[in-house]
């Protein structure tokens, strides 16, 4: 992000930073600081007032969200209720669900990878919260984009299940070589899977630094948020 300015009424956030390719970086900071807005700008849902967003040196700022080299996992998982789990995954391969036999094999493999083998015919309403999270992650796996943005998709899960999902994200990212940006309000999430953490506070998205060092000796804005 080169000299990026994000602004709307009563809100302004600047960002000049680089995230190393293939790493996982947490995005942490006080509520309302702009963590989700930052991710939305990278994804293409919140246009910057100025500055450039680059991937591998190429400006992606003019691309619509669907054409950007990324997949986003949101809190609501974005599963369509009228489609089966397998069809929801199929959207990651073909927006019109024109799927080949090879595509169906890939969908089954993705379901197996996230522990949902045999559940492809179910509707999202028939899934538990953890299973819905797994289905959304399976779709991201199928899309195989080089960047994965997580906007607290596991926030509603219990601690054990959330830790399980974070570990699965780390495994999938390791297998695919994806660069991961993970918005979280929980420092233990960052410590678990993110070697780097990017602090968003006081109108600035700071460059990523080693997670342990940041959380062990947090600057005042982060210390206040964490209750230190």
Secondary structure as UniProt FT lines:
FT   STRAND          2..8
FT   TURN            9..10
FT   STRAND          11..15
FT   TURN            21..22
FT   STRAND          24..28
FT   TURN            31..32
FT   HELIX           35..43
FT   STRAND          50..52
FT   STRAND          54..55
FT   TURN            56..57
FT   STRAND          58..59
FT   TURN            61..62
FT   HELIX           65..67
FT   STRAND          70..73
FT   TURN            75..78
FT   TURN            81..82
FT   HELIX           85..90
FT   TURN            91..93
FT   TURN            95..96
FT   HELIX           101..113
FT   TURN            114..115
FT   TURN            117..118
FT   TURN            120..121
FT   HELIX           124..126
FT   HELIX           129..143
FT   STRAND          147..151
FT   TURN            153..156
FT   HELIX           159..176
FT   STRAND          179..183
FT   HELIX           187..193
FT   STRAND          196..201
FT   TURN            202..203
FT   STRAND          204..205
FT   STRAND          209..210
FT   HELIX           211..216
FT   HELIX           220..226
//
